[in-house]
Amino acid sequence: MDLNTVETMSTPTCRGGLWPLGPGDAILAGGTWLFSEPQPHIRRLIDITRLGWPPVTVR
């Protein structure tokens, strides 16, 4: 699915770069759900993969 309403993309490298979040913002950390269906309200993607956080493991 194309996210053709996205106007900007942010890739913060520290936690402080995440804020402020607005109503048209979406956190991207892999993105399978985001790309699975239309998301017409999204205007900005915030890619958190450059924050260096370890992946979550469910056991």
mmCIF file of the N, C-alpha and C atoms, coordinates in Angstrom:
data_MODEL
# 
_entry.id   MODEL 
# 
loop_
_atom_site.group_PDB 
_atom_site.id 
_atom_site.type_symbol 
_atom_site.label_atom_id 
_atom_site.label_alt_id 
_atom_site.label_comp_id 
_atom_site.label_asym_id 
_atom_site.label_entity_id 
_atom_site.label_seq_id 
_atom_site.pdbx_PDB_ins_code 
_atom_site.Cartn_x 
_atom_site.Cartn_y 
_atom_site.Cartn_z 
_atom_site.occupancy 
_atom_site.B_iso_or_equiv 
_atom_site.pdbx_formal_charge 
_atom_site.auth_seq_id 
_atom_site.auth_comp_id 
_atom_site.auth_asym_id 
_atom_site.auth_atom_id 
_atom_site.pdbx_PDB_model_num 
ATOM 1   N N  . MET A 1 1  ? 0.844  -1.165  0.000  1.00 0.00 ? 1  MET A N  1 
ATOM 2   C CA . MET A 1 1  ? 0.000  0.000   0.000  1.00 0.00 ? 1  MET A CA 1 
ATOM 3   C C  . MET A 1 1  ? 0.894  1.235   0.000  1.00 0.00 ? 1  MET A C  1 
ATOM 4   N N  . ASP A 1 2  ? 0.596  2.168   -0.847 1.00 0.00 ? 2  ASP A N  1 
ATOM 5   C CA . ASP A 1 2  ? 1.343  3.420   -0.890 1.00 0.00 ? 2  ASP A CA 1 
ATOM 6   C C  . ASP A 1 2  ? 0.838  4.371   0.185  1.00 0.00 ? 2  ASP A C  1 
ATOM 7   N N  . LEU A 1 3  ? 1.754  5.087   0.791  1.00 0.00 ? 3  LEU A N  1 
ATOM 8   C CA . LEU A 1 3  ? 1.395  6.119   1.763  1.00 0.00 ? 3  LEU A CA 1 
ATOM 9   C C  . LEU A 1 3  ? 1.554  7.470   1.071  1.00 0.00 ? 3  LEU A C  1 
ATOM 10  N N  . ASN A 1 4  ? 0.650  7.768   0.157  1.00 0.00 ? 4  ASN A N  1 
ATOM 11  C CA . ASN A 1 4  ? 0.805  8.960   -0.682 1.00 0.00 ? 4  ASN A CA 1 
ATOM 12  C C  . ASN A 1 4  ? 0.394  10.262  0.000  1.00 0.00 ? 4  ASN A C  1 
ATOM 13  N N  . THR A 1 5  ? -0.024 10.214  1.259  1.00 0.00 ? 5  THR A N  1 
ATOM 14  C CA . THR A 1 5  ? -0.344 11.442  1.991  1.00 0.00 ? 5  THR A CA 1 
ATOM 15  C C  . THR A 1 5  ? 0.817  11.915  2.860  1.00 0.00 ? 5  THR A C  1 
ATOM 16  N N  . VAL A 1 6  ? 1.887  11.115  2.942  1.00 0.00 ? 6  VAL A N  1 
ATOM 17  C CA . VAL A 1 6  ? 3.044  11.478  3.762  1.00 0.00 ? 6  VAL A CA 1 
ATOM 18  C C  . VAL A 1 6  ? 3.779  12.647  3.109  1.00 0.00 ? 6  VAL A C  1 
ATOM 19  N N  . GLU A 1 7  ? 4.007  13.694  3.900  1.00 0.00 ? 7  GLU A N  1 
ATOM 20  C CA . GLU A 1 7  ? 4.692  14.891  3.417  1.00 0.00 ? 7  GLU A CA 1 
ATOM 21  C C  . GLU A 1 7  ? 6.144  14.957  3.876  1.00 0.00 ? 7  GLU A C  1 
ATOM 22  N N  . THR A 1 8  ? 6.448  14.402  5.053  1.00 0.00 ? 8  THR A N  1 
ATOM 23  C CA . THR A 1 8  ? 7.810  14.433  5.582  1.00 0.00 ? 8  THR A CA 1 
ATOM 24  C C  . THR A 1 8  ? 8.124  13.138  6.309  1.00 0.00 ? 8  THR A C  1 
ATOM 25  N N  . MET A 1 9  ? 9.423  12.894  6.458  1.00 0.00 ? 9  MET A N  1 
ATOM 26  C CA . MET A 1 9  ? 9.893  11.729  7.199  1.00 0.00 ? 9  MET A CA 1 
ATOM 27  C C  . MET A 1 9  ? 11.020 12.175  8.112  1.00 0.00 ? 9  MET A C  1 
ATOM 28  N N  . SER A 1 10 ? 10.974 11.708  9.346  1.00 0.00 ? 10 SER A N  1 
ATOM 29  C CA . SER A 1 10 ? 11.979 12.060  10.340 1.00 0.00 ? 10 SER A CA 1 
ATOM 30  C C  . SER A 1 10 ? 12.688 10.787  10.790 1.00 0.00 ? 10 SER A C  1 
ATOM 31  N N  . THR A 1 11 ? 14.003 10.867  10.966 1.00 0.00 ? 11 THR A N  1 
ATOM 32  C CA . THR A 1 11 ? 14.777 9.728   11.476 1.00 0.00 ? 11 THR A CA 1 
ATOM 33  C C  . THR A 1 11 ? 15.632 10.200  12.647 1.00 0.00 ? 11 THR A C  1 
ATOM 34  N N  . PRO A 1 12 ? 15.019 10.369  13.821 1.00 0.00 ? 12 PRO A N  1 
ATOM 35  C CA . PRO A 1 12 ? 15.776 10.861  14.977 1.00 0.00 ? 12 PRO A CA 1 
ATOM 36  C C  . PRO A 1 12 ? 16.843 9.864   15.422 1.00 0.00 ? 12 PRO A C  1 
ATOM 37  N N  . THR A 1 13 ? 17.914 10.401  15.991 1.00 0.00 ? 13 THR A N  1 
ATOM 38  C CA . THR A 1 13 ? 18.992 9.555   16.509 1.00 0.00 ? 13 THR A CA 1 
ATOM 39  C C  . THR A 1 13 ? 19.054 9.590   18.032 1.00 0.00 ? 13 THR A C  1 
ATOM 40  N N  . CYS A 1 14 ? 18.153 10.359  18.660 1.00 0.00 ? 14 CYS A N  1 
ATOM 41  C CA . CYS A 1 14 ? 18.043 10.370  20.121 1.00 0.00 ? 14 CYS A CA 1 
ATOM 42  C C  . CYS A 1 14 ? 16.569 10.494  20.494 1.00 0.00 ? 14 CYS A C  1 
ATOM 43  N N  . ARG A 1 15 ? 16.253 10.088  21.702 1.00 0.00 ? 15 ARG A N  1 
ATOM 44  C CA . ARG A 1 15 ? 14.864 10.063  22.162 1.00 0.00 ? 15 ARG A CA 1 
ATOM 45  C C  . ARG A 1 15 ? 14.189 11.443  22.079 1.00 0.00 ? 15 ARG A C  1 
ATOM 46  N N  . GLY A 1 16 ? 14.931 12.500  22.338 1.00 0.00 ? 16 GLY A N  1 
ATOM 47  C CA . GLY A 1 16 ? 14.377 13.847  22.282 1.00 0.00 ? 16 GLY A CA 1 
ATOM 48  C C  . GLY A 1 16 ? 13.872 14.243  20.904 1.00 0.00 ? 16 GLY A C  1 
ATOM 49  N N  . GLY A 1 17 ? 14.375 13.601  19.855 1.00 0.00 ? 17 GLY A N  1 
ATOM 50  C CA . GLY A 1 17 ? 13.947 13.895  18.495 1.00 0.00 ? 17 GLY A CA 1 
ATOM 51  C C  . GLY A 1 17 ? 12.582 13.335  18.140 1.00 0.00 ? 17 GLY A C  1 
ATOM 52  N N  . LEU A 1 18 ? 11.992 12.553  19.030 1.00 0.00 ? 18 LEU A N  1 
ATOM 53  C CA . LEU A 1 18 ? 10.666 11.984  18.774 1.00 0.00 ? 18 LEU A CA 1 
ATOM 54  C C  . LEU A 1 18 ? 9.543  12.987  18.997 1.00 0.00 ? 18 LEU A C  1 
ATOM 55  N N  . TRP A 1 19 ? 9.774  13.983  19.819 1.00 0.00 ? 19 TRP A N  1 
ATOM 56  C CA . TRP A 1 19 ? 8.708  14.886  20.266 1.00 0.00 ? 19 TRP A CA 1 
ATOM 57  C C  . TRP A 1 19 ? 8.805  16.232  19.577 1.00 0.00 ? 19 TRP A C  1 
ATOM 58  N N  . PRO A 1 20 ? 7.718  16.933  19.420 1.00 0.00 ? 20 PRO A N  1 
ATOM 59  C CA . PRO A 1 20 ? 6.352  16.561  19.772 1.00 0.00 ? 20 PRO A CA 1 
ATOM 60  C C  . PRO A 1 20 ? 5.719  15.720  18.669 1.00 0.00 ? 20 PRO A C  1 
ATOM 61  N N  . LEU A 1 21 ? 4.820  14.843  19.048 1.00 0.00 ? 21 LEU A N  1 
ATOM 62  C CA . LEU A 1 21 ? 4.051  14.050  18.093 1.00 0.00 ? 21 LEU A CA 1 
ATOM 63  C C  . LEU A 1 21 ? 2.714  14.742  17.855 1.00 0.00 ? 21 LEU A C  1 
ATOM 64  N N  . GLY A 1 22 ? 2.278  14.736  16.605 1.00 0.00 ? 22 GLY A N  1 
ATOM 65  C CA . GLY A 1 22 ? 1.002  15.353  16.257 1.00 0.00 ? 22 GLY A CA 1 
ATOM 66  C C  . GLY A 1 22 ? -0.002 14.323  15.779 1.00 0.00 ? 22 GLY A C  1 
ATOM 67  N N  . PRO A 1 23 ? -1.223 14.744  15.506 1.00 0.00 ? 23 PRO A N  1 
ATOM 68  C CA . PRO A 1 23 ? -2.272 13.808  15.084 1.00 0.00 ? 23 PRO A CA 1 
ATOM 69  C C  . PRO A 1 23 ? -2.008 13.147  13.729 1.00 0.00 ? 23 PRO A C  1 
ATOM 70  N N  . GLY A 1 24 ? -1.179 13.731  12.883 1.00 0.00 ? 24 GLY A N  1 
ATOM 71  C CA . GLY A 1 24 ? -0.875 13.139  11.585 1.00 0.00 ? 24 GLY A CA 1 
ATOM 72  C C  . GLY A 1 24 ? 0.431  12.380  11.547 1.00 0.00 ? 24 GLY A C  1 
ATOM 73  N N  . ASP A 1 25 ? 1.019  12.127  12.726 1.00 0.00 ? 25 ASP A N  1 
ATOM 74  C CA . ASP A 1 25 ? 2.308  11.444  12.818 1.00 0.00 ? 25 ASP A CA 1 
ATOM 75  C C  . ASP A 1 25 ? 2.124  9.946   13.055 1.00 0.00 ? 25 ASP A C  1 
ATOM 76  N N  . ALA A 1 26 ? 3.052  9.157   12.536 1.00 0.00 ? 26 ALA A N  1 
ATOM 77  C CA . ALA A 1 26 ? 3.047  7.712   12.761 1.00 0.00 ? 26 ALA A CA 1 
ATOM 78  C C  . ALA A 1 26 ? 4.473  7.251   13.017 1.00 0.00 ? 26 ALA A C  1 
ATOM 79  N N  . ILE A 1 27 ? 4.631  6.410   14.037 1.00 0.00 ? 27 ILE A N  1 
ATOM 80  C CA . ILE A 1 27 ? 5.931  5.831   14.367 1.00 0.00 ? 27 ILE A CA 1 
ATOM 81  C C  . ILE A 1 27 ? 6.157  4.628   13.457 1.00 0.00 ? 27 ILE A C  1 
ATOM 82  N N  . LEU A 1 28 ? 7.308  4.596   12.824 1.00 0.00 ? 28 LEU A N  1 
ATOM 83  C CA . LEU A 1 28 ? 7.671  3.518   11.908 1.00 0.00 ? 28 LEU A CA 1 
ATOM 84  C C  . LEU A 1 28 ? 8.833  2.736   12.506 1.00 0.00 ? 28 LEU A C  1 
ATOM 85  N N  . ALA A 1 29 ? 8.613  1.435   12.713 1.00 0.00 ? 29 ALA A N  1 
ATOM 86  C CA . ALA A 1 29 ? 9.663  0.577   13.282 1.00 0.00 ? 29 ALA A CA 1 
ATOM 87  C C  . ALA A 1 29 ? 9.595  -0.790  12.627 1.00 0.00 ? 29 ALA A C  1 
ATOM 88  N N  . GLY A 1 30 ? 9.552  -0.817  11.353 1.00 0.00 ? 30 GLY A N  1 
ATOM 89  C CA . GLY A 1 30 ? 9.357  -2.052  10.610 1.00 0.00 ? 30 GLY A CA 1 
ATOM 90  C C  . GLY A 1 30 ? 8.264  -1.825  9.581  1.00 0.00 ? 30 GLY A C  1 
ATOM 91  N N  . GLY A 1 31 ? 7.116  -1.396  10.064 1.00 0.00 ? 31 GLY A N  1 
ATOM 92  C CA . GLY A 1 31 ? 6.084  -0.863  9.199  1.00 0.00 ? 31 GLY A CA 1 
ATOM 93  C C  . GLY A 1 31 ? 5.108  -1.803  8.531  1.00 0.00 ? 31 GLY A C  1 
ATOM 94  N N  . THR A 1 32 ? 5.086  -3.070  8.885  1.00 0.00 ? 32 THR A N  1 
ATOM 95  C CA . THR A 1 32 ? 4.180  -3.957  8.163  1.00 0.00 ? 32 THR A CA 1 
ATOM 96  C C  . THR A 1 32 ? 2.722  -3.557  8.328  1.00 0.00 ? 32 THR A C  1 
ATOM 97  N N  . TRP A 1 33 ? 2.311  -3.143  9.521  1.00 0.00 ? 33 TRP A N  1 
ATOM 98  C CA . TRP A 1 33 ? 0.920  -2.730  9.699  1.00 0.00 ? 33 TRP A CA 1 
ATOM 99  C C  . TRP A 1 33 ? 0.636  -1.434  8.945  1.00 0.00 ? 33 TRP A C  1 
ATOM 100 N N  . LEU A 1 34 ? 1.557  -0.487  9.001  1.00 0.00 ? 34 LEU A N  1 
ATOM 101 C CA . LEU A 1 34 ? 1.343  0.792   8.320  1.00 0.00 ? 34 LEU A CA 1 
ATOM 102 C C  . LEU A 1 34 ? 1.087  0.613   6.829  1.00 0.00 ? 34 LEU A C  1 
ATOM 103 N N  . PHE A 1 35 ? 1.764  -0.332  6.236  1.00 0.00 ? 35 PHE A N  1 
ATOM 104 C CA . PHE A 1 35 ? 1.642  -0.535  4.797  1.00 0.00 ? 35 PHE A CA 1 
ATOM 105 C C  . PHE A 1 35 ? 0.560  -1.548  4.424  1.00 0.00 ? 35 PHE A C  1 
ATOM 106 N N  . SER A 1 36 ? -0.183 -2.059  5.398  1.00 0.00 ? 36 SER A N  1 
ATOM 107 C CA . SER A 1 36 ? -1.163 -3.108  5.120  1.00 0.00 ? 36 SER A CA 1 
ATOM 108 C C  . SER A 1 36 ? -2.511 -2.583  4.648  1.00 0.00 ? 36 SER A C  1 
ATOM 109 N N  . GLU A 1 37 ? -2.819 -1.339  4.940  1.00 0.00 ? 37 GLU A N  1 
ATOM 110 C CA . GLU A 1 37 ? -4.108 -0.760  4.555  1.00 0.00 ? 37 GLU A CA 1 
ATOM 111 C C  . GLU A 1 37 ? -3.947 0.750   4.419  1.00 0.00 ? 37 GLU A C  1 
ATOM 112 N N  . PRO A 1 38 ? -4.902 1.417   3.773  1.00 0.00 ? 38 PRO A N  1 
ATOM 113 C CA . PRO A 1 38 ? -4.774 2.868   3.596  1.00 0.00 ? 38 PRO A CA 1 
ATOM 114 C C  . PRO A 1 38 ? -4.651 3.608   4.934  1.00 0.00 ? 38 PRO A C  1 
ATOM 115 N N  . GLN A 1 39 ? -3.818 4.627   4.949  1.00 0.00 ? 39 GLN A N  1 
ATOM 116 C CA . GLN A 1 39 ? -3.599 5.470   6.136  1.00 0.00 ? 39 GLN A CA 1 
ATOM 117 C C  . GLN A 1 39 ? -3.701 6.941   5.693  1.00 0.00 ? 39 GLN A C  1 
ATOM 118 N N  . PRO A 1 40 ? -4.875 7.401   5.273  1.00 0.00 ? 40 PRO A N  1 
ATOM 119 C CA . PRO A 1 40 ? -4.982 8.745   4.693  1.00 0.00 ? 40 PRO A CA 1 
ATOM 120 C C  . PRO A 1 40 ? -4.699 9.891   5.662  1.00 0.00 ? 40 PRO A C  1 
ATOM 121 N N  . HIS A 1 41 ? -4.728 9.626   6.957  1.00 0.00 ? 41 HIS A N  1 
ATOM 122 C CA . HIS A 1 41 ? -4.507 10.680  7.954  1.00 0.00 ? 41 HIS A CA 1 
ATOM 123 C C  . HIS A 1 41 ? -3.023 10.941  8.235  1.00 0.00 ? 41 HIS A C  1 
ATOM 124 N N  . ILE A 1 42 ? -2.141 10.065  7.782  1.00 0.00 ? 42 ILE A N  1 
ATOM 125 C CA . ILE A 1 42 ? -0.717 10.193  8.105  1.00 0.00 ? 42 ILE A CA 1 
ATOM 126 C C  . ILE A 1 42 ? -0.058 11.242  7.215  1.00 0.00 ? 42 ILE A C  1 
ATOM 127 N N  . ARG A 1 43 ? 0.641  12.196  7.872  1.00 0.00 ? 43 ARG A N  1 
ATOM 128 C CA . ARG A 1 43 ? 1.362  13.253  7.165  1.00 0.00 ? 43 ARG A CA 1 
ATOM 129 C C  . ARG A 1 43 ? 2.867  13.167  7.385  1.00 0.00 ? 43 ARG A C  1 
ATOM 130 N N  . ARG A 1 44 ? 3.281  12.552  8.513  1.00 0.00 ? 44 ARG A N  1 
ATOM 131 C CA . ARG A 1 44 ? 4.719  12.458  8.811  1.00 0.00 ? 44 ARG A CA 1 
ATOM 132 C C  . ARG A 1 44 ? 5.027  11.082  9.385  1.00 0.00 ? 44 ARG A C  1 
ATOM 133 N N  . LEU A 1 45 ? 6.080  10.456  8.861  1.00 0.00 ? 45 LEU A N  1 
ATOM 134 C CA . LEU A 1 45 ? 6.579  9.194   9.406  1.00 0.00 ? 45 LEU A CA 1 
ATOM 135 C C  . LEU A 1 45 ? 7.796  9.482   10.265 1.00 0.00 ? 45 LEU A C  1 
ATOM 136 N N  . ILE A 1 46 ? 7.854  8.854   11.431 1.00 0.00 ? 46 ILE A N  1 
ATOM 137 C CA . ILE A 1 46 ? 9.009  8.963   12.313 1.00 0.00 ? 46 ILE A CA 1 
ATOM 138 C C  . ILE A 1 46 ? 9.618  7.577   12.410 1.00 0.00 ? 46 ILE A C  1 
ATOM 139 N N  . ASP A 1 47 ? 10.763 7.398   11.768 1.00 0.00 ? 47 ASP A N  1 
ATOM 140 C CA . ASP A 1 47 ? 11.452 6.108   11.715 1.00 0.00 ? 47 ASP A CA 1 
ATOM 141 C C  . ASP A 1 47 ? 12.364 5.983   12.933 1.00 0.00 ? 47 ASP A C  1 
ATOM 142 N N  . ILE A 1 48 ? 12.051 5.064   13.843 1.00 0.00 ? 48 ILE A N  1 
ATOM 143 C CA . ILE A 1 48 ? 12.820 4.943   15.087 1.00 0.00 ? 48 ILE A CA 1 
ATOM 144 C C  . ILE A 1 48 ? 13.955 3.926   14.996 1.00 0.00 ? 48 ILE A C  1 
ATOM 145 N N  . THR A 1 49 ? 14.215 3.386   13.824 1.00 0.00 ? 49 THR A N  1 
ATOM 146 C CA . THR A 1 49 ? 15.257 2.360   13.704 1.00 0.00 ? 49 THR A CA 1 
ATOM 147 C C  . THR A 1 49 ? 16.660 2.898   13.951 1.00 0.00 ? 49 THR A C  1 
ATOM 148 N N  . ARG A 1 50 ? 16.871 4.215   13.829 1.00 0.00 ? 50 ARG A N  1 
ATOM 149 C CA . ARG A 1 50 ? 18.210 4.785   14.062 1.00 0.00 ? 50 ARG A CA 1 
ATOM 150 C C  . ARG A 1 50 ? 18.451 5.159   15.523 1.00 0.00 ? 50 ARG A C  1 
ATOM 151 N N  . LEU A 1 51 ? 17.481 4.882   16.393 1.00 0.00 ? 51 LEU A N  1 
ATOM 152 C CA . LEU A 1 51 ? 17.663 5.182   17.810 1.00 0.00 ? 51 LEU A CA 1 
ATOM 153 C C  . LEU A 1 51 ? 18.589 4.179   18.493 1.00 0.00 ? 51 LEU A C  1 
ATOM 154 N N  . GLY A 1 52 ? 18.825 3.037   17.860 1.00 0.00 ? 52 GLY A N  1 
ATOM 155 C CA . GLY A 1 52 ? 19.738 2.047   18.421 1.00 0.00 ? 52 GLY A CA 1 
ATOM 156 C C  . GLY A 1 52 ? 19.145 1.210   19.539 1.00 0.00 ? 52 GLY A C  1 
ATOM 157 N N  . TRP A 1 53 ? 17.831 1.211   19.653 1.00 0.00 ? 53 TRP A N  1 
ATOM 158 C CA . TRP A 1 53 ? 17.183 0.411   20.689 1.00 0.00 ? 53 TRP A CA 1 
ATOM 159 C C  . TRP A 1 53 ? 17.245 -1.066  20.314 1.00 0.00 ? 53 TRP A C  1 
ATOM 160 N N  . PRO A 1 54 ? 17.453 -1.949  21.288 1.00 0.00 ? 54 PRO A N  1 
ATOM 161 C CA . PRO A 1 54 ? 17.455 -3.382  20.978 1.00 0.00 ? 54 PRO A CA 1 
ATOM 162 C C  . PRO A 1 54 ? 16.038 -3.852  20.649 1.00 0.00 ? 54 PRO A C  1 
ATOM 163 N N  . PRO A 1 55 ? 15.907 -4.868  19.805 1.00 0.00 ? 55 PRO A N  1 
ATOM 164 C CA . PRO A 1 55 ? 14.581 -5.399  19.488 1.00 0.00 ? 55 PRO A CA 1 
ATOM 165 C C  . PRO A 1 55 ? 13.938 -6.030  20.722 1.00 0.00 ? 55 PRO A C  1 
ATOM 166 N N  . VAL A 1 56 ? 12.623 -6.015  20.741 1.00 0.00 ? 56 VAL A N  1 
ATOM 167 C CA . VAL A 1 56 ? 11.871 -6.658  21.818 1.00 0.00 ? 56 VAL A CA 1 
ATOM 168 C C  . VAL A 1 56 ? 11.739 -8.140  21.488 1.00 0.00 ? 56 VAL A C  1 
ATOM 169 N N  . THR A 1 57 ? 12.026 -8.987  22.454 1.00 0.00 ? 57 THR A N  1 
ATOM 170 C CA . THR A 1 57 ? 11.889 -10.430 22.275 1.00 0.00 ? 57 THR A CA 1 
ATOM 171 C C  . THR A 1 57 ? 10.822 -10.947 23.227 1.00 0.00 ? 57 THR A C  1 
ATOM 172 N N  . VAL A 1 58 ? 9.824  -11.623 22.691 1.00 0.00 ? 58 VAL A N  1 
ATOM 173 C CA . VAL A 1 58 ? 8.768  -12.217 23.504 1.00 0.00 ? 58 VAL A CA 1 
ATOM 174 C C  . VAL A 1 58 ? 9.082  -13.690 23.659 1.00 0.00 ? 58 VAL A C  1 
ATOM 175 N N  . ARG A 1 59 ? 9.105  -14.154 24.894 1.00 0.00 ? 59 ARG A N  1 
ATOM 176 C CA . ARG A 1 59 ? 9.419  -15.567 25.147 1.00 0.00 ? 59 ARG A CA 1 
ATOM 177 C C  . ARG A 1 59 ? 8.252  -16.272 25.763 1.00 0.00 ? 59 ARG A C  1 
# 
